[in-house]
């Protein structure tokens, strides 16, 4: 992160994408490690990084199985 993306860059971790047990956690790059450990996210998971997620937070608030982490 020192020369890459800012720490407040939005991220989403989607576990078991497209399956009934899908879970999605939205946070920031700064908190990625903490969120993955706390929520016990494991394979298979997809990590989405960047501004494309700024609009997702509004959609995620209405979506079941999505958590917003600060």
C-alpha positions in Angstrom: 0.0 0.0 0.0 2.9 2.4 0.5 3.1 3.1 -3.2 -0.1 1.6 -4.4 -3.8 2.3 -3.7 -4.9 4.5 -0.8 -5.8 2.7 2.4 -9.4 4.0 2.1 -9.9 2.2 -1.2 -13.1 0.2 -1.1 -12.9 -3.6 -1.2 -15.5 -6.4 -1.2 -14.8 -10.0 -0.3 -17.4 -12.4 -1.8 -17.3 -16.0 -0.5 -19.1 -18.8 -2.4 -20.1 -16.4 -5.2 -23.4 -17.4 -6.9 -24.1 -20.2 -4.4 -26.9 -20.2 -1.9 -24.3 -19.7 0.9 -22.8 -16.6 -0.7 -21.5 -14.0 1.7 -20.2 -10.5 0.9 -18.3 -8.2 3.2 -17.6 -4.6 2.1 -14.8 -2.7 3.8 -11.6 -0.8 2.9 -8.2 -1.9 1.9 -6.9 -0.8 5.3 -9.1 -3.3 7.1 -8.9 -6.2 4.6 -6.9 -8.6 6.8 -8.9 -7.8 9.9 -12.2 -8.3 8.1 -11.2 -11.6 6.5 -10.0 -13.0 9.9 -13.0 -11.7 11.9 -15.6 -12.9 9.4 -13.7 -16.2 8.9 -13.8 -15.8 5.1 -11.9 -18.6 3.3 -11.7 -20.2 -0.2 -13.4 -19.9 -2.5 -13.5 -16.1 -2.3 -13.2 -13.3 -4.7 -11.7 -9.9 -3.7 -12.9 -6.9 -5.6 -10.9 -3.7 -5.2 -11.6 -0.1 -6.3 -14.0 2.6 -7.0 -16.4 0.3 -8.8 -17.5 -0.6 -5.2 -18.5 2.9 -4.2 -22.0 2.3 -5.8 -22.2 -1.2 -4.4 -22.5 0.0 -0.9 -26.0 1.3 -1.7 -27.0 -1.9 -3.4 -25.4 -4.0 -0.7 -27.4 -2.3 2.0 -30.5 -3.8 0.4 -29.0 -7.2 -0.3 -29.3 -10.1 2.1 -26.0 -11.7 3.1 -23.9 -8.5 2.8 -22.1 -6.9 5.7 -20.7 -3.4 5.7 -17.5 -3.2 7.7 -15.8 0.1 8.5 
